[in-house]
Amino acid sequence: MRASLRLLSSKAAQLFKSMDVPVLQPGQAEYDRAIATSNRLFRFSRPDCVVQPETAKHVQAIVREAASKNIDLTIKCNGHSYAGHSTAMKGVSLDLRRMRSVNLDMNSNVVTMDAGCQWGRVYETLISGRHNGYIINGGRCPTVGVSGFILGGGLGPFTRSFGMGCDTLAEATVVTADGELVTVKETDDRNSKKGKLFWALQGAGGGNFGVVVQMKLKVQNYKTLKGP
Ligand SMILES: Cc1cc2nc3c(=O)[nH]c(=O)nc-3n(C[C@H](O)[C@H](O)[C@H](O)COP(=O)(O)OP(=O)(O)OC[C@H]3O[C@@H](n4cnc5c(N)ncnc54)[C@H](O)[C@@H]3O)c2cc1C
């Protein structure tokens, strides 16, 4: 059974490659780097392959292919889950770290982050733009991934002023289990399907409601101490 699943994963790897999705396989140095973890509890993790999508379309193709072949997918943003929930012991590791664009818009006070970003990269946009007095309500540690943090709630240094990280989420774009791309917003009707999905993404945990590919967070003005 395990051998046949491995064969399926390896066929899927060939297919992903043909779609120009970066794929890493055992024997490649980049594969070893991608699965490396500082949590020694999970040092024996050896997924059949690691896929590193660069676009939402890549993620859609991966999710559809894995669903059609019944292959396990384990989503990783930056792998800081203490419980190893982003560590693939088998199947395909869906590693989002190549999706790391950040765009800060100080007209709307919104930062748009690809789902593979780390907080350090997001904060750099405030620093390099010299936006003194503004904060993005993320984690203290610069290497924590934005996705796991927000999807799990997220306690940060500014939580007492602005709530948890997920309280400043304005919008999320998600690839659902059937491969559809859906954007949900805080303004969606809470009783609608989209509104319920948005609610679930605000702290109910990563890996439960599809693959988030992009998030928009409200930037806070710290000087006024006004919360969201
Ligand atoms: C050094 C360190 C410092 C920390 N500091 C804080 C802190 O100050 N405040 C705090 O609240 N927490 C903190 N944490 C906990 C951390 O926020 C969580 O472990 C968080 O899940 C890590 O985010 P990540 O993206 O790196 O996680 P990952 O391990 O990559 O993912 C965590 C979970 O989310 C899923 N997931 C990841 N990306 C996506 C996605 N795009 N779509 C859907 N599911 C996804 C994964 O499958 C997994 O289940 C810290 C952890 C560490 C190791």
Ligand as a Chemical Component Dictionary entry (heavy atoms), coordinates in Angstrom:
data_LIG
# 
_chem_comp.id                   LIG 
_chem_comp.type                 NON-POLYMER 
_chem_comp.pdbx_formal_charge   0 
_chem_comp.three_letter_code    LIG 
# 
loop_
_chem_comp_atom.comp_id 
_chem_comp_atom.atom_id 
_chem_comp_atom.alt_atom_id 
_chem_comp_atom.type_symbol 
_chem_comp_atom.charge 
_chem_comp_atom.model_Cartn_x 
_chem_comp_atom.model_Cartn_y 
_chem_comp_atom.model_Cartn_z 
_chem_comp_atom.pdbx_ordinal 
LIG C1  C1  C 0 10.301 30.448 17.771 1  
LIG C2  C2  C 0 8.796  30.541 17.826 2  
LIG C3  C3  C 0 8.210  31.722 18.253 3  
LIG C4  C4  C 0 6.813  31.837 18.314 4  
LIG N1  N1  N 0 6.244  33.009 18.763 5  
LIG C5  C5  C 0 4.899  33.119 18.805 6  
LIG C6  C6  C 0 4.262  34.323 19.253 7  
LIG O1  O1  O 0 4.918  35.287 19.639 8  
LIG N2  N2  N 0 2.909  34.377 19.249 9  
LIG C7  C7  C 0 2.144  33.313 18.832 10 
LIG O2  O2  O 0 0.910  33.420 18.826 11 
LIG N3  N3  N 0 2.712  32.172 18.424 12 
LIG C8  C8  C 0 4.057  32.050 18.405 13 
LIG N4  N4  N 0 4.624  30.871 17.988 14 
LIG C9  C9  C 0 3.741  29.798 17.538 15 
LIG C10 C10 C 0 3.486  30.009 16.046 16 
LIG O3  O3  O 0 2.723  31.175 15.837 17 
LIG C11 C11 C 0 2.685  28.838 15.489 18 
LIG O4  O4  O 0 3.425  27.652 15.645 19 
LIG C12 C12 C 0 2.360  29.065 14.018 20 
LIG O5  O5  O 0 1.505  28.035 13.585 21 
LIG C13 C13 C 0 3.627  29.101 13.194 22 
LIG O6  O6  O 0 3.372  29.599 11.928 23 
LIG P1  P1  P 0 4.086  28.943 10.642 24 
LIG O7  O7  O 0 3.396  29.513 9.451  25 
LIG O8  O8  O 0 5.565  29.052 10.746 26 
LIG O9  O9  O 0 3.621  27.455 10.884 27 
LIG P2  P2  P 0 3.609  26.133 10.061 28 
LIG O10 O10 O 0 4.256  25.149 10.979 29 
LIG O11 O11 O 0 4.148  26.267 8.692  30 
LIG O12 O12 O 0 2.030  25.857 9.968  31 
LIG C14 C14 C 0 1.214  25.744 11.124 32 
LIG C15 C15 C 0 -0.127 25.095 10.746 33 
LIG O13 O13 O 0 -0.793 25.896 9.778  34 
LIG C16 C16 C 0 -0.964 25.175 8.551  35 
LIG N5  N5  N 0 -0.708 26.130 7.478  36 
LIG C17 C17 C 0 0.449  26.814 7.240  37 
LIG N6  N6  N 0 0.299  27.635 6.204  38 
LIG C18 C18 C 0 -0.979 27.485 5.775  39 
LIG C19 C19 C 0 -1.727 28.074 4.720  40 
LIG N7  N7  N 0 -1.190 28.999 3.919  41 
LIG N8  N8  N 0 -3.012 27.688 4.538  42 
LIG C20 C20 C 0 -3.576 26.771 5.364  43 
LIG N9  N9  N 0 -2.914 26.175 6.383  44 
LIG C21 C21 C 0 -1.627 26.532 6.583  45 
LIG C22 C22 C 0 0.024  24.018 8.612  46 
LIG O14 O14 O 0 -0.391 22.901 7.856  47 
LIG C23 C23 C 0 0.018  23.718 10.110 48 
LIG O15 O15 O 0 -1.120 22.953 10.452 49 
LIG C24 C24 C 0 6.001  30.735 17.935 50 
LIG C25 C25 C 0 6.602  29.543 17.495 51 
LIG C26 C26 C 0 7.983  29.440 17.456 52 
LIG C27 C27 C 0 8.610  28.148 17.006 53 
# 
loop_
_chem_comp_bond.comp_id 
_chem_comp_bond.atom_id_1 
_chem_comp_bond.atom_id_2 
_chem_comp_bond.value_order 
_chem_comp_bond.pdbx_ordinal 
LIG C1  C2  SING 1  
LIG C2  C3  SING 2  
LIG C2  C26 DOUB 3  
LIG C3  C4  DOUB 4  
LIG C4  N1  SING 5  
LIG C4  C24 SING 6  
LIG N1  C5  DOUB 7  
LIG C5  C6  SING 8  
LIG C5  C8  SING 9  
LIG C6  O1  DOUB 10 
LIG C6  N2  SING 11 
LIG N2  C7  SING 12 
LIG C7  O2  DOUB 13 
LIG C7  N3  SING 14 
LIG N3  C8  DOUB 15 
LIG C8  N4  SING 16 
LIG N4  C9  SING 17 
LIG N4  C24 SING 18 
LIG C9  C10 SING 19 
LIG C10 O3  SING 20 
LIG C10 C11 SING 21 
LIG C11 O4  SING 22 
LIG C11 C12 SING 23 
LIG C12 O5  SING 24 
LIG C12 C13 SING 25 
LIG C13 O6  SING 26 
LIG O6  P1  SING 27 
LIG P1  O7  DOUB 28 
LIG P1  O8  SING 29 
LIG P1  O9  SING 30 
LIG O9  P2  SING 31 
LIG P2  O10 DOUB 32 
LIG P2  O11 SING 33 
LIG P2  O12 SING 34 
LIG O12 C14 SING 35 
LIG C14 C15 SING 36 
LIG C15 O13 SING 37 
LIG C15 C23 SING 38 
LIG O13 C16 SING 39 
LIG C16 N5  SING 40 
LIG C16 C22 SING 41 
LIG N5  C17 SING 42 
LIG N5  C21 SING 43 
LIG C17 N6  DOUB 44 
LIG N6  C18 SING 45 
LIG C18 C19 SING 46 
LIG C18 C21 DOUB 47 
LIG C19 N7  SING 48 
LIG C19 N8  DOUB 49 
LIG N8  C20 SING 50 
LIG C20 N9  DOUB 51 
LIG N9  C21 SING 52 
LIG C22 O14 SING 53 
LIG C22 C23 SING 54 
LIG C23 O15 SING 55 
LIG C24 C25 DOUB 56 
LIG C25 C26 SING 57 
LIG C26 C27 SING 58 
# 
